[in-house]
Amino acid sequence: MRGRLPRRFVGCLVLALTSVLPSAFAETTRLRSGDQQGATAGQAADRLAPQTTTAPVVYSATVDGIIHPVSAEFMVHAIDRADQAKASLLVFTLRTPGGLVDSTRAIVTRMISATTPVVVFIAPSGARAASAGCIITIAGDVAAMAPGTHIGAAHPVAGGGEKMDDTMAKKAAEDVAAYVRTLATKRQRNVTLAAAAVTESRAFTEDEALKASPPLIDLVAPDLSGLLAQLDGRTITRFDGSTVVLKTKDAQVVPIEMTLRQQVLSAIAHPNVAYLLLSLGTLGLTIELWSPGAVLPGVVGGLCLVLAFFAFSILPVNFAGLLLILFGLLLLVLEIKVASYGLLTAGGLASLIFGTMILMDSSLPELQLSLSVVLPIVFAFAAIAMFLVRLAVTSQRLSPVTGDAGMLGETGQALSPIDPERGGRVLTHGEIWHASSPDAIPAGARVRITKIDGLKVIVRKD
């Protein structure tokens, strides 16, 4: 039927399409026609001028979790996008238990150099910005908190989770405290409280932070819309001393989300997930040792181990605990090859338990291993190990079924009389053997093998 549509139908279709086309198409058509007729660039700019009067654009990003290289990459990328788009404002909704000092410094450095004003908003109610989150909040052009939130407790700890001696602890605290004092001074915030959050691990509610003199934060808002309403027309001082009047009325909020890669890496960088990956990786390699050539368990196990070590590289891990876990897993693997009758299994389980207990030495609940995750994994490994030990012990107790040892004790039938001097023949194990016996045995009698002597069996009457 192609090419045979009535002309009246075609005409109606054209009229219908032209009636629903947006006005922007007509405007674009006029612009293209004007260009073809030699219209100047100034005329085109006049036609596009109404677009410059649109509402201000505010970029919004949520940071929920530990501050580590992945979250730092996300925040730096968000600032880059806001700068490239010449946004009016960038709002980070922050809730974090803390994180790494190096990642915090990378974030703060980019915030200071941003052309877009950056607001750090601790929300929703019940959230907190502890440790690294406190430093990031103080460094923002605007520091805001929702009701029922708190900030502070920024005392540094060793990156590996181990305890620092008094001298090193004091040096680390003074270094971070000086850094925070610098940020608070440039942002005209309460230097004393900012330093106390580091040196004394103090924490503050939103009321305490706002009512301090001078305040530690700029304002308290219930949510993002309330925050933008309070910021409209507010004059802020940037880090370089310049002033900016914020325009956020009827702002268009553009959310910024983590990329898929960042979401995956951020999820991996969690103590429970890292421990689970370590366990699965070791189990996969163990299965590969059980069944060489299976390939899939080895590939999956290797991948899980690599991801686990990536997570451990950015988490406050006690390496003594990690070595104990690896040693325990090695002992469990050796149980497959070495008949220790459960000694290697017991040592491996003890090493696993003690290593798990000290793997994450942190006072923050978010950086600690959950018993609901650890105990099932340990018990599962214990069950697997005990099952393997049981199989090994059972196999040791079984009588041989092949070779010379497998014929000992087997019964047969004398095919001919067996003389103590000349011997005879017996049928056993489905084979005919030359046999000898210390006693005379008549033909057809049942015999039992007592010894193998080369190609001859020694039997006795059964």
Secondary structure, DSSP 8 states (H G I E B T S, - for coil): -TT---HHHHHHHHHHHHHHS-HHHHHHHHHHHHHHTT--HHHHHHHHGGGGGS--EEEEEEEES-BSHHHHHHHHHHHHHHHHHT-SEEEEEEEBS-B-HHHHHHHHHHHHH-SS-EEEEE-STT-EEETHHHHHHHHSSEEEE-TT-EEE------TTS----HHHHHHHHHHHHHHHHHHHHHTT--HHHHHHHHHS--EEEHHHHHHSSS-SSSEE-SSHHHHHHHHTT-EEE-TTS-EEE---TT-EEEEE---HHHHHHHHHSSHHHHHHHHHHHHHHHHHHHHSTT--HHHHHHHHHHHHHHHHHHHS-B-HHHHHHHHHHHHHHHHHHHS--TTHHHHHHHHHHHHHHHHHB--SSGGGS--HHHHHHHHHHHHHHHHHHHHHHHHHHHS---SHHHHHTT-EEEESS-BBTTTBEEEEETTEEEEEE-SS-B-TT-EEEEEEEETTEEEEEE-
